[in-house]
């Protein structure tokens, strides 16, 4: 499947020097692309990408900021697929820097869309977050607007061919700021383990599944939809217990309260979205509220999927997808995290 998606294609990844970008590059290189353009404003991270991939000639390092439309236009020239992963992401910091979040996360996304349209890119995928679903913080609100910019651009693009789609998921295991190494460092140093709320739950998604979700979106998108992975979830307290048992430790848990903009549970599909959501393979696909203007009936997820019924599912939340502690431990061991 992926081979046909990327063979001889030129792919642009904004924010491509980040955690997800590295995993995308690694996988896409397996399928003989024409080139991968890595777009990022941080020249140090570009240097690290060159080192990591041993100066692979298929990787083109483009210094640039999504706030700069002219630079994006040049970056999108002759590109087939754009994966838009660039964003400001720190919840607590963005609560005090709303204007900067808007400039990068909303206006930057608008720049990406306009550059794609002007350069006639085939497909563009926006990397969103669970925090865009019923947002309660600046980051989530900006991502919510950005999702709309992407999805609704399919319906006002005139004769341009670009297909815009979105993927939505939570924190990736092992990514920057991941809780496992943070908790383990506290345990090994015999320090109290800070926990915002004992009820907290989170979905489990590995880097490999995050990359596969992007690939699925590129394959199945007809435009205007949001792809959400079906995932297990865990209680944060279960994870702490597992790590303490692993290290034969007995650290105390210190409840510190929710940080600015933090949610107790991850929400991937809310009640309002359920009525336009389809279950398809290992995905939920949220169709656009403007779908009547589009050729959505031809989509594979419509033909071979099943519409979600409100009486069977009112929302898709980590609270409802929690697996047992023993299953969490087995899964994390399988992923090589324990």
C-alpha positions in Angstrom: 0.0 0.0 0.0 2.6 2.5 1.1 4.8 1.7 -1.8 2.3 3.0 -4.3 1.7 6.1 -2.2 5.2 7.3 -2.1 7.1 5.8 -5.1 8.8 8.6 -7.1 6.8 11.2 -5.1 8.1 14.4 -3.6 6.9 14.8 0.0 7.1 17.9 2.2 7.0 17.5 6.0 6.6 20.8 7.9 8.0 20.4 11.4 9.9 17.5 9.9 12.8 17.6 12.3 10.5 16.8 15.2 9.7 13.4 16.8 7.0 12.4 14.4 8.9 13.8 11.4 11.9 11.5 12.1 9.6 8.5 12.1 7.8 9.6 9.0 11.1 10.0 7.2 12.3 6.6 8.3 9.2 4.9 6.9 8.8 6.9 3.7 12.4 6.2 2.7 11.5 2.5 2.5 9.2 3.2 -0.5 11.6 4.9 -2.9 10.3 8.5 -2.9 11.7 11.0 -5.3 12.7 13.2 -2.4 11.6 14.2 1.1 11.7 17.9 1.9 12.1 18.5 5.7 10.9 22.0 6.6 11.8 23.4 10.0 13.0 26.7 11.4 15.7 25.1 13.6 19.0 24.7 11.8 20.5 22.6 14.7 17.7 20.0 14.3 18.3 20.0 10.6 21.9 19.1 11.3 20.8 16.3 13.6 18.5 15.0 10.8 21.5 14.9 8.4 23.5 13.0 10.9 20.7 10.6 11.8 20.1 9.7 8.1 23.8 9.9 7.1 23.3 12.7 4.7 20.8 10.7 2.6 20.6 12.5 -0.8 16.8 11.9 -0.9 16.4 14.2 2.1 16.3 18.0 1.4 16.7 20.2 4.5 14.7 23.4 4.1 15.1 26.1 6.8 11.8 28.0 7.1 8.9 29.0 9.3 5.2 28.3 8.5 4.6 31.9 9.3 6.5 32.8 6.1 4.1 32.3 3.2 6.7 33.0 0.5 9.1 30.4 1.9 6.3 27.8 2.0 5.4 28.6 -1.6 8.9 27.7 -2.7 9.0 24.7 -0.4 5.7 23.4 -2.1 6.9 23.8 -5.6 6.6 20.4 -7.5 5.5 18.6 -4.3 3.0 15.8 -4.5 2.2 15.3 -0.7 2.4 17.7 2.2 2.3 16.5 5.8 1.8 19.5 8.1 3.2 18.7 11.5 4.7 22.0 12.5 3.1 23.5 15.6 3.7 25.2 19.0 2.6 22.5 21.4 3.4 23.2 25.1 -0.1 23.6 26.7 1.0 25.6 29.8 3.3 27.9 27.9 0.8 28.7 25.2 -1.8 29.7 27.8 0.4 32.7 28.4 1.4 33.2 24.7 -2.0 33.1 22.9 -1.0 35.5 20.1 2.1 33.4 19.2 0.0 30.3 19.2 -2.4 31.9 16.7 0.5 33.0 14.4 2.0 29.6 14.1 -0.9 27.1 14.7 -3.7 29.0 12.8 -2.1 31.5 10.4 0.8 29.0 9.7 -1.8 26.4 8.8 -3.6 28.9 6.5 -0.3 29.6 4.8 0.2 25.8 4.3 -3.2 25.5 2.7 -2.8 28.5 0.4 0.7 27.3 -0.6 -0.7 23.8 -1.4 -3.5 25.3 -3.6 -1.1 27.7 -5.4 1.4 24.9 -6.1 -1.4 22.3 -7.0 -0.2 19.7 -4.4 -2.1 16.4 -4.7 -2.8 15.7 -1.0 -2.2 17.5 2.2 -2.5 15.9 5.7 -2.8 18.0 8.9 -1.5 16.5 12.1 -4.1 17.4 14.8 -4.6 16.4 18.4 -7.3 15.1 20.7 -7.1 18.6 22.3 -8.9 20.0 19.3 -11.9 18.0 20.2 -14.1 20.1 22.5 -11.1 22.4 23.2 -10.5 23.8 26.7 -7.1 25.4 26.1 -5.3 27.7 23.7 -3.5 24.9 21.9 -6.7 22.9 21.4 -8.6 25.9 20.2 -6.0 26.8 17.6 -5.9 23.2 16.5 -9.7 23.1 16.2 -9.7 26.1 14.0 -6.8 24.7 11.9 -8.7 21.4 11.4 -11.6 23.5 10.0 -9.2 25.4 7.8 -8.0 22.1 6.3 -11.3 20.3 6.1 -13.4 23.1 4.7 -10.7 24.1 2.1 -11.9 21.1 0.1 -15.2 23.0 -0.6 -13.9 26.4 -1.7 -10.8 25.6 -3.7 -12.3 26.1 -7.2 -10.7 23.9 -9.8 -7.6 23.2 -7.7 -6.9 19.5 -7.2 -5.5 19.4 -3.7 -7.3 17.0 -1.3 -7.1 18.2 2.3 -7.5 15.8 5.2 -6.8 15.6 9.0 -5.5 13.0 11.4 -6.3 13.4 15.2 -4.6 11.5 18.1 -3.1 12.1 21.5 0.4 12.0 22.9 2.7 9.5 21.2 4.6 7.1 23.5 8.4 7.9 23.6 7.8 11.4 22.2 9.3 14.5 23.7 7.9 14.9 27.2 6.6 11.4 27.4 5.5 10.4 30.9 7.4 7.1 31.2 11.0 8.4 31.3 9.7 11.3 33.5 8.1 9.0 36.1 11.1 6.6 36.0 13.6 9.4 36.7 11.5 10.4 39.8 11.3 6.8 40.9 15.1 6.2 40.5 15.9 9.4 42.4 13.5 8.4 45.2 11.4 11.6 44.7 7.7 12.1 45.0 5.8 11.4 41.8 3.8 14.4 40.7 0.3 13.6 39.4 -2.2 16.2 38.3 -5.3 14.1 39.0 -5.7 10.4 40.1 -8.6 9.9 37.6 -6.5 10.8 34.6 -6.5 8.4 31.6 -4.6 8.6 28.3 -4.8 6.7 25.0 -1.9 4.5 24.0 -0.4 5.2 20.5 3.0 4.1 19.4 5.1 6.0 16.8 4.5 3.2 14.3 0.7 3.6 14.7 0.9 7.4 14.4 2.8 7.0 11.1 0.4 4.4 9.9 -2.5 6.7 10.6 -0.9 9.3 8.4 -0.4 6.8 5.6 -4.1 5.6 6.0 -5.3 9.2 5.6 -3.2 9.7 2.5 -4.6 6.4 1.1 -8.3 6.8 2.0 -9.0 10.5 2.0 -11.4 12.0 -0.5 -11.2 15.4 1.3 -12.7 17.1 4.4 -12.6 14.2 6.9 -10.8 13.6 10.2 -9.2 10.2 10.7 -9.1 9.0 14.3 -7.4 5.7 15.4 -9.1 3.1 17.5 -6.8 2.7 20.5 -6.6 1.3 24.0 -6.2 3.6 27.0 -4.7 3.4 30.5 -5.0 4.9 33.9 -2.0 7.1 34.8 -2.1 5.5 38.3 -1.8 2.0 36.8 1.3 3.1 34.8 2.9 4.6 38.0 2.2 1.3 39.8 3.8 -0.7 37.0 6.9 1.4 37.0 7.2 1.3 40.8 6.9 -2.5 40.7 9.5 -2.7 38.0 11.9 -0.7 40.1 10.9 -2.3 43.4 10.2 1.2 44.7 7.6 2.8 47.0 7.6 6.5 46.0 4.8 8.6 47.2 2.4 10.2 44.7 1.9 14.0 45.1 -1.4 15.3 43.7 -0.5 18.7 42.2 -3.8 19.6 40.4 -4.4 20.2 36.7 -2.0 22.4 34.8 -3.4 25.3 32.8 -5.5 23.9 29.9 -5.0 20.2 30.9 -7.8 17.6 30.6 -8.5 14.6 32.8 -9.4 12.4 29.9 -8.5 12.5 26.2 -11.5 13.0 23.9 -11.1 12.0 20.3 -14.7 12.2 19.0 -17.3 14.4 20.7 -21.1 14.0 20.8 -21.7 16.5 18.0 -19.3 14.6 15.7 -20.6 11.1 16.4 -23.6 11.7 14.1 -21.3 12.1 11.1 -18.7 9.4 12.1 -18.0 6.1 10.3 -16.3 3.0 11.8 -13.8 1.7 9.2 -11.2 -0.9 9.9 -9.1 0.3 12.8 -10.3 3.9 12.3 -13.1 6.3 13.0 -13.7 8.7 10.2 -15.4 12.0 11.0 -17.0 13.4 7.8 -17.3 17.1 7.2 -20.5 19.0 7.9 -20.3 20.2 4.3 -20.1 16.7 2.9 -23.3 17.2 0.8 -21.2 19.4 -1.5 -18.6 16.6 -2.0 -18.2 13.2 -3.7 -18.1 11.5 -0.3 -20.3 8.6 -1.3 -17.4 7.2 -3.3 -15.1 7.0 -0.3 -13.9 3.6 0.7 -14.8 4.3 4.4 -18.4 5.0 3.3 -18.7 2.0 1.0 -17.0 -0.5 3.3 -17.5 1.2 6.7 -20.4 1.5 9.1 -22.1 4.6 10.3 -21.7 5.0 14.1 -25.1 5.0 15.9 -25.6 7.5 18.7 -27.5 5.0 20.8 -24.4 2.8 20.7 -21.7 5.5 21.2 -22.1 9.0 22.4 -18.4 10.0 22.3 -14.9 8.4 22.0 -13.0 9.1 25.2 -9.9 7.5 26.9 -12.2 7.1 30.0 -14.3 4.6 28.0 -11.3 2.7 26.4 -9.3 1.9 29.6 -7.8 -1.6 29.6 -6.7 -3.6 32.7 -3.4 -2.9 34.4 -2.1 -6.4 33.4 -3.0 -5.6 29.8 -1.2 -2.3 30.0 1.9 -3.9 31.3 1.9 -6.6 28.6 1.3 -4.0 25.8 4.1 -1.7 27.1 6.5 -4.7 27.3 5.5 -5.6 23.7 6.3 -2.1 22.6 9.7 -2.3 24.3 8.9 0.5 26.8 9.3 -1.6 30.0 
